[in-house]
Amino acid sequence: MITDKYKVIETSDGSSSVFDSQFGENFHSTHGAIAESMHVFIQNGLKLINSNEIKILEIGFGTGLNCLLTILNKEESQNVIYHTLEKFPLNNEHISLLNYSKLLNITSELFQKISNAEWGIGCDIADKFHLKKINIDLLEFNSEELYDIIYFDAFSTNTQPELWTNEIFAKMFFNLKTNRILTTYSAKGDVKRALRNAGFEVFRIKGPIGKRHILRALKR
């Protein structure tokens, strides 16, 4: 039975998102879930790393949209290792209502593979794409792994301020390779300061439809 905590909604570009009634927040921009994800994480993340092997850490797996778009937009020759953190995974009933496969004109098999991948166990989802979903709170996450890109897609600073602190971004700085990037939809002053305090060089860049700016952070 689908609980009242989550409600699947349609955003302005026709793509699905989820409203979380506990936090009073949508998983994506209401101006377009796919449009936002493509702009923030693909165009200003994945497409900026020219390497045959890319290791990605995603903070906030959510609906799995960022993961799906990464598979569809990576270069054919690129080998991608994708680790994603999520404290509160969606159940299959909500996932079945998401319309990404239809809008992206692909079979539902790929998105089902992403959604059905077992938590805590890495697996190959597509050619040269290895996924590991980790059911953990970011506050408890500690790893020696080094990544090329961090997709920082946690709930907003209004909802979860504890995930946007100097300490959290210091952890992200440690987990990022030199000359590699963190990208996020947030452009708030407090977020910029926290990223800079952690050691990042921070760039404010044009946002997707409905949002003036987003942030990209570089580890020199």
C-alpha positions in Angstrom: 0.0 0.0 0.0 1.4 3.4 -0.9 1.8 5.5 2.2 0.9 9.2 2.6 4.5 10.1 3.1 5.2 10.2 -0.6 3.1 11.4 -3.5 4.2 11.1 -7.2 3.7 14.4 -9.0 4.2 15.7 -12.6 6.6 18.5 -13.1 6.4 21.2 -15.9 8.4 19.3 -18.5 6.0 16.3 -18.0 8.5 14.2 -16.0 7.7 12.7 -12.6 9.0 13.7 -9.3 8.0 12.8 -5.7 6.7 15.0 -2.9 7.8 14.1 0.6 5.1 15.2 3.0 7.4 14.5 6.0 9.9 17.1 4.8 7.4 19.2 2.8 9.7 19.1 -0.2 9.8 17.8 -3.8 12.6 15.5 -4.9 13.2 17.7 -8.0 12.3 21.1 -9.3 8.6 21.5 -10.2 9.8 23.3 -13.4 11.1 19.9 -14.7 12.7 16.9 -13.0 14.5 15.7 -16.1 15.4 19.3 -17.2 16.9 20.1 -13.8 18.9 16.8 -13.6 20.3 17.2 -17.1 21.4 20.7 -16.4 22.9 20.3 -12.9 24.4 16.9 -13.0 24.9 15.9 -16.6 25.8 19.1 -18.4 27.6 20.6 -15.4 29.0 17.4 -14.0 29.4 14.3 -16.2 30.1 16.1 -19.4 32.9 18.1 -17.9 35.1 15.1 -17.1 37.0 13.8 -20.1 38.3 10.5 -18.9 37.9 6.8 -19.9 37.0 5.9 -16.4 34.8 8.0 -14.1 33.9 7.4 -10.5 30.8 9.2 -9.3 29.4 9.6 -5.8 25.8 10.7 -5.6 24.3 12.2 -2.4 20.6 11.4 -2.5 19.6 8.5 -4.9 15.9 9.6 -4.7 14.0 8.3 -7.7 17.1 7.1 -9.5 16.8 9.7 -12.2 20.4 11.0 -12.0 21.7 7.5 -12.3 19.5 6.7 -15.3 20.5 9.9 -17.1 24.2 9.2 -16.4 23.9 5.9 -18.1 22.2 7.4 -21.1 24.6 10.3 -21.5 28.0 8.8 -20.7 30.4 8.3 -23.7 30.2 4.8 -25.1 33.9 4.2 -24.3 33.6 5.5 -20.7 33.6 3.1 -17.8 31.5 4.5 -15.0 31.5 3.4 -11.4 28.5 4.9 -9.6 28.1 4.9 -5.8 24.9 6.5 -4.5 23.7 7.1 -0.9 20.1 7.1 0.3 18.8 7.0 3.8 15.1 6.5 2.9 14.7 4.5 -0.3 11.4 4.6 -2.2 9.3 1.5 -2.4 8.5 -0.3 -5.7 4.9 1.0 -5.7 6.1 4.6 -6.0 8.9 3.8 -8.5 6.4 2.0 -10.8 4.5 5.3 -11.2 7.5 7.2 -12.5 7.4 8.0 -16.2 11.1 8.5 -17.1 11.4 5.5 -19.5 8.4 6.7 -21.5 9.6 10.3 -21.8 13.1 9.3 -22.6 11.9 6.9 -25.2 13.6 3.8 -23.8 12.3 0.4 -22.7 11.5 0.2 -19.0 14.1 -2.6 -18.5 17.0 -0.3 -17.7 15.2 1.8 -15.1 13.9 -1.4 -13.5 17.4 -2.7 -13.2 18.5 0.4 -11.5 15.5 0.4 -9.1 15.7 -3.3 -8.4 19.5 -3.4 -7.7 20.1 -4.8 -4.3 21.3 -2.3 -1.7 24.8 -2.6 -0.5 25.9 -4.9 -3.3 27.6 -3.6 -6.4 26.3 -4.8 -9.8 26.7 -4.1 -13.5 23.6 -2.3 -14.8 24.6 -1.6 -18.3 27.7 -1.9 -20.5 30.6 -0.3 -18.6 28.3 1.0 -15.8 28.7 -0.4 -12.3 26.2 0.7 -9.7 26.4 0.4 -5.9 23.4 1.7 -3.9 24.2 2.4 -0.2 21.4 2.7 2.4 23.0 5.1 4.8 22.7 8.6 6.2 25.4 11.0 4.8 26.2 11.9 8.4 27.3 8.3 9.0 29.1 7.8 5.7 32.9 7.4 5.9 34.9 6.2 3.0 38.5 6.2 1.7 37.2 6.1 -1.9 38.2 9.0 -4.2 35.7 10.2 -6.9 35.8 12.3 -10.1 32.4 13.8 -9.6 30.1 14.3 -6.6 26.4 14.8 -7.4 25.3 16.7 -4.3 21.5 16.2 -4.4 20.4 16.2 -0.8 17.2 17.9 0.4 17.5 21.7 0.7 19.2 23.6 3.5 15.8 24.6 4.8 14.8 20.9 5.2 18.2 19.3 6.2 20.7 22.0 7.2 22.9 19.4 8.8 23.8 18.1 5.4 25.2 21.4 4.1 27.8 22.2 6.7 31.5 22.9 6.7 32.0 19.4 8.2 30.0 17.6 5.4 31.8 19.5 2.7 35.2 18.8 4.3 34.2 15.1 4.0 33.3 15.6 0.3 36.6 17.5 -0.3 38.5 14.5 1.1 36.6 12.1 -1.1 37.2 14.0 -4.3 40.2 13.6 -6.6 42.4 16.7 -7.3 41.0 18.9 -10.1 37.7 17.2 -9.9 34.2 18.6 -9.2 31.2 18.7 -7.0 28.0 20.0 -8.5 24.7 20.9 -6.8 21.5 22.7 -7.5 21.8 25.0 -4.5 23.3 28.4 -4.8 22.7 29.8 -1.3 25.3 32.0 0.3 25.6 29.7 3.3 26.4 26.8 0.9 29.0 28.8 -1.0 30.7 29.7 2.3 30.7 26.1 3.6 32.2 24.9 0.3 34.9 27.5 0.4 35.6 26.8 4.1 36.1 23.2 3.1 38.8 24.2 0.6 36.8 24.3 -2.7 37.0 26.9 -5.4 33.4 27.8 -6.0 31.7 28.9 -9.2 28.2 30.2 -9.5 26.8 29.3 -12.9 23.5 29.7 -14.8 20.7 27.5 -13.4 18.0 25.4 -15.2 14.6 26.8 -16.0 13.0 28.3 -12.9 16.4 28.7 -11.1 18.8 31.6 -11.6 22.0 29.9 -10.4 23.6 26.6 -9.3 27.0 25.9 -7.9 30.0 24.0 -9.1 32.9 23.4 -6.7 36.4 22.5 -7.8 39.1 20.8 -5.7 42.4 22.3 -6.8 
